[in-house]
Amino acid sequence: MKTRPLLFLLSLLCWLAQPLAAAEPIDVSLVRLIANPNDYDGKLVRVIGYARLEFEGDAIYLHEDDYKHSIYKNGLWMDVSEDMRKRKTELDRKYVLIEGTFDAKMTGHMGLWSGSIQKITRCQVWK
């Protein structure tokens, strides 16, 4: 008889813990996101890449050379937050770690990129 309340409590704890586990971003490379966009569409991800913050070109690239040579498909459009705009001199043209929601269908200005990172919650220089 004592097992029934214990099972109920255990089930309740598991149910409450699910949103906490879902809130943790998935560490993934830009290569994986670009190669397998449907696997990550709508998911919270954490990536590292070369950031460029510019008019109609806010993006994160695999490598600085991809930006320099306009290889847009090796990057993702970024939905830059107001905080990131304020920190432009700190973040622009640097390798950064960002966390946000991956959107496989939103490909940025003129559809140039291979998807986008939306609702960015974290952005810091990667050292």
Backbone torsions as a table, in degrees:
resi	resn	phi	psi	omega
1	MET	NA	-32.6	-179.0
2	LYS	-72.9	-19.3	-178.3
3	THR	-72.1	-29.0	-178.5
4	ARG	-63.1	-50.2	176.9
5	PRO	-63.6	-34.5	179.0
6	LEU	-65.9	-42.7	176.9
7	LEU	-64.1	-40.0	177.7
8	PHE	-61.8	-45.6	179.6
9	LEU	-63.5	-42.1	178.2
10	LEU	-63.2	-43.6	177.7
11	SER	-62.4	-41.5	179.0
12	LEU	-63.7	-42.5	178.5
13	LEU	-64.1	-41.6	177.4
14	CYS	-63.3	-41.9	179.5
15	TRP	-64.4	-41.1	179.6
16	LEU	-70.9	-29.2	-177.5
17	ALA	-77.8	-20.9	-178.5
18	GLN	-56.4	-48.1	179.3
19	PRO	-62.6	-32.7	178.6
20	LEU	-65.4	-41.9	179.2
21	ALA	-68.0	-36.6	-178.7
22	ALA	-69.4	-23.5	-177.2
23	ALA	-78.7	-12.0	179.9
24	GLU	-80.0	125.2	-179.3
25	PRO	-67.5	152.9	176.7
26	ILE	-88.4	123.7	173.8
27	ASP	-74.1	120.4	-177.3
28	VAL	-147.1	149.6	177.4
29	SER	-84.0	156.5	174.5
30	LEU	-60.9	-34.3	178.7
31	VAL	-58.2	-46.6	-179.9
32	ARG	-64.1	-42.6	179.5
33	LEU	-61.4	-43.9	-178.6
34	ILE	-68.8	-40.1	-177.4
35	ALA	-76.1	-29.8	-175.3
36	ASN	-132.3	59.6	-173.3
37	PRO	-60.4	-37.0	-177.7
38	ASN	-67.8	-24.7	178.7
39	ASP	-69.0	-22.9	-174.4
40	TYR	-118.5	-1.4	-177.2
41	ASP	-56.3	125.5	178.9
42	GLY	82.3	1.7	-177.2
43	LYS	-99.8	149.9	176.0
44	LEU	-75.9	122.1	-175.4
45	VAL	-127.0	159.6	173.9
46	ARG	-125.7	122.3	-178.0
47	VAL	-132.8	160.9	175.4
48	ILE	-125.0	134.7	178.7
49	GLY	-170.5	-177.3	-178.4
50	TYR	-89.3	120.0	-175.5
51	ALA	-95.9	138.1	172.7
52	ARG	-130.1	119.2	179.0
53	LEU	-109.7	106.3	-179.3
54	GLU	-152.1	160.4	-179.9
55	PHE	-54.3	124.8	-180.0
56	GLU	58.2	22.0	-178.8
57	GLY	-148.0	27.9	177.5
58	ASP	-68.0	112.4	-174.4
59	ALA	-154.1	163.2	173.1
60	ILE	-122.6	130.7	-173.6
61	TYR	-115.5	160.0	174.6
62	LEU	-58.8	-43.3	-173.2
63	HIS	-149.2	155.6	177.8
64	GLU	-55.6	-38.8	179.7
65	ASP	-61.9	-31.4	177.3
66	ASP	-62.7	-40.1	175.6
67	TYR	-67.0	-50.6	-175.9
68	LYS	-58.0	-33.2	-177.3
69	HIS	-102.2	13.6	176.2
70	SER	55.9	41.6	176.2
71	ILE	-92.4	76.1	-172.5
72	TYR	-61.9	-34.9	-178.0
73	LYS	-65.7	-14.7	174.4
74	ASN	-90.2	26.1	179.4
75	GLY	-149.0	173.1	178.4
76	LEU	-126.2	139.2	173.2
77	TRP	-63.7	143.9	176.3
78	MET	-116.2	130.9	171.7
79	ASP	-84.8	88.5	-171.1
80	VAL	-70.1	130.8	179.2
81	SER	-78.7	164.9	177.7
82	GLU	-61.2	-38.8	177.4
83	ASP	-60.7	-41.7	178.6
84	MET	-65.3	-38.1	177.6
85	ARG	-60.6	-42.7	179.8
86	LYS	-65.1	-28.4	-177.4
87	ARG	-101.8	23.3	-174.4
88	LYS	-54.4	-45.6	-177.6
89	THR	-64.0	-29.2	178.4
90	GLU	-76.8	-35.9	-170.5
91	LEU	-100.1	-30.5	-173.5
92	ASP	-66.6	136.0	179.1
93	ARG	60.9	37.3	176.9
94	LYS	-131.7	158.9	169.8
95	TYR	-79.0	131.4	-176.1
96	VAL	-131.8	158.4	170.1
97	LEU	-105.9	127.4	177.1
98	ILE	-129.4	151.2	174.8
99	GLU	-125.9	132.4	178.3
100	GLY	-175.5	-175.7	-178.1
101	THR	-93.1	126.4	179.3
102	PHE	-80.0	134.0	176.7
103	ASP	-125.4	111.4	-176.4
104	ALA	-72.9	-24.5	-174.9
105	LYS	-89.4	-31.6	-179.9
106	MET	-81.1	110.2	-173.8
107	THR	-113.1	19.8	172.0
108	GLY	77.0	-170.0	-177.0
109	HIS	-55.0	122.1	179.5
110	MET	60.5	18.6	177.2
111	GLY	64.5	28.7	-173.2
112	LEU	-77.2	-28.4	-172.2
113	TRP	-96.3	174.5	-175.3
114	SER	-96.7	28.9	-177.2
115	GLY	132.3	-169.5	-179.4
116	SER	-150.5	161.0	171.1
117	ILE	-110.1	117.5	-177.9
118	GLN	-108.6	163.8	174.0
119	LYS	49.3	52.8	-177.9
120	ILE	-67.6	124.6	-178.2
121	THR	-107.0	-15.2	-179.0
122	ARG	-147.9	135.7	174.6
123	CYS	-150.9	122.3	179.3
124	GLN	-145.4	151.2	177.2
125	VAL	-64.3	135.4	179.0
126	TRP	-94.7	119.3	-178.6
127	LYS	-114.6	NA	NA
